[in-house]
């Protein structure tokens, strides 16, 4: 798979979910994985090194995933990084807000490695066409 050498950043305030995502990413060929427990830490990491893809949970504190996404899209160096939002909520207004903020893709929990792979492939393809 293309871009599997560039780091993927998992952003989730639950360690268990970060571990599950790391394992799923490993199953589909992504070994270079970074983790952050919130948007503030994630932004710091992204400014320190080149991240190829962000996978972030919707519900986090103190900075929500939506706020984190908006911060990324407002930053000239980070704005083109593919961003996949993961949530257990299927509220239409959340999807609309995420799309308006510039999310690359959206995954509803629960999901499997195949779903994750398809969403990553679509997000990376979309980013390479920009």
C-alpha positions as CSV (number, residue, x, y, z in Angstrom):
1,X,0.0,0.0,0.0
2,X,1.2,3.5,-0.9
3,X,2.4,5.8,1.9
4,X,2.7,3.0,4.5
5,X,6.2,4.3,5.4
6,X,4.9,7.7,6.4
7,X,3.9,7.9,10.0
8,X,0.2,7.5,10.9
9,X,-0.9,9.5,14.0
10,X,-3.6,7.9,16.1
11,X,-5.4,10.5,18.3
12,X,-7.7,9.1,21.0
13,X,-8.0,9.8,24.7
14,X,-8.5,6.0,25.4
15,X,-5.4,4.0,25.5
16,X,-7.3,0.8,24.6
17,X,-8.7,2.4,21.4
18,X,-5.2,3.6,20.5
19,X,-3.9,0.0,21.0
20,X,-6.8,-1.5,18.9
21,X,-6.1,1.0,16.1
22,X,-2.4,0.3,16.2
23,X,-3.1,-3.4,15.8
24,X,-5.5,-2.9,12.9
25,X,-3.0,-0.6,11.2
26,X,-0.4,-3.3,11.6
27,X,-2.6,-5.9,10.0
28,X,-3.0,-3.7,6.9
29,X,0.7,-2.8,6.6
30,X,1.2,0.3,8.6
31,X,4.0,-0.2,11.1
32,X,5.1,3.4,11.5
33,X,2.5,4.6,14.0
34,X,2.6,7.6,16.4
35,X,0.0,8.2,19.2
36,X,-1.4,11.2,21.0
37,X,-4.0,11.3,23.7
38,X,-5.5,14.6,22.7
39,X,-5.6,17.2,19.9
40,X,-3.1,19.6,21.6
41,X,-0.5,16.8,21.9
42,X,-1.3,15.7,18.4
43,X,-0.7,19.2,16.9
44,X,2.6,19.4,18.8
45,X,3.7,16.0,17.3
46,X,2.6,17.0,13.8
47,X,4.7,20.2,14.0
48,X,7.7,18.2,15.1
49,X,7.6,15.6,12.3
50,X,6.0,14.9,8.9
51,X,2.8,12.9,9.5
52,X,1.2,11.2,6.5
53,X,-2.3,10.5,7.9
54,X,-4.3,11.3,11.1
55,X,-6.9,9.0,12.5
56,X,-8.7,10.7,15.4
57,X,-11.6,9.9,17.7
58,X,-14.5,12.4,17.7
59,X,-14.9,12.7,21.5
60,X,-11.8,14.0,23.3
61,X,-11.0,16.6,25.9
62,X,-9.7,19.3,26.3
63,X,-9.6,19.7,22.5
64,X,-12.2,17.9,20.5
65,X,-11.4,16.2,17.3
66,X,-13.4,18.8,15.4
67,X,-11.4,21.6,17.0
68,X,-8.2,19.7,16.3
69,X,-9.2,19.3,12.6
70,X,-10.0,23.0,12.3
71,X,-6.6,23.9,13.8
72,X,-4.9,21.5,11.4
73,X,-6.8,22.9,8.3
74,X,-5.9,26.5,9.4
75,X,-2.1,25.6,9.6
76,X,-0.4,26.1,6.2
77,X,2.0,23.2,6.9
78,X,-0.6,20.7,8.2
79,X,-3.7,21.6,6.1
80,X,-3.3,19.0,3.4
81,X,-2.7,16.0,5.8
82,X,-5.4,13.4,5.3
83,X,-7.7,13.2,8.4
84,X,-10.0,10.3,9.2
85,X,-12.5,10.9,12.0
86,X,-13.8,7.9,14.0
87,X,-17.0,8.1,16.1
88,X,-19.7,5.9,17.7
89,X,-22.2,8.6,17.0
90,X,-24.0,8.7,13.6
91,X,-25.6,12.1,14.1
92,X,-26.0,13.8,10.8
93,X,-25.0,17.2,12.2
94,X,-21.6,15.7,13.3
95,X,-20.9,14.3,9.8
96,X,-21.9,17.7,8.3
97,X,-19.7,19.6,10.8
98,X,-16.8,17.3,10.1
99,X,-17.2,17.6,6.3
100,X,-17.4,21.4,6.6
101,X,-14.2,21.4,8.7
102,X,-12.4,19.4,6.0
103,X,-12.4,15.8,7.2
104,X,-11.0,13.4,4.6
105,X,-13.2,10.5,5.7
106,X,-15.5,9.3,8.5
107,X,-15.7,5.9,10.1
108,X,-18.5,4.7,12.4
109,X,-17.7,2.3,15.3
110,X,-17.5,-0.6,15.3
111,X,-15.3,-1.3,12.3
112,X,-12.8,-3.8,11.1
113,X,-9.4,-3.8,9.4
114,X,-11.0,-4.0,5.9
115,X,-13.1,-0.9,6.5
116,X,-10.1,1.0,7.9
117,X,-8.0,0.0,4.9
118,X,-10.6,1.2,2.4
119,X,-11.1,4.5,4.2
120,X,-7.3,5.0,4.3
121,X,-6.9,4.2,0.7
122,X,-9.7,6.6,-0.3
123,X,-8.2,9.4,1.9
124,X,-4.7,9.0,0.6
125,X,-5.9,8.9,-3.0
126,X,-8.0,12.0,-2.4
127,X,-4.9,13.8,-0.9
128,X,-2.7,12.9,-3.8
129,X,-5.2,14.5,-6.2
130,X,-5.1,17.8,-4.4
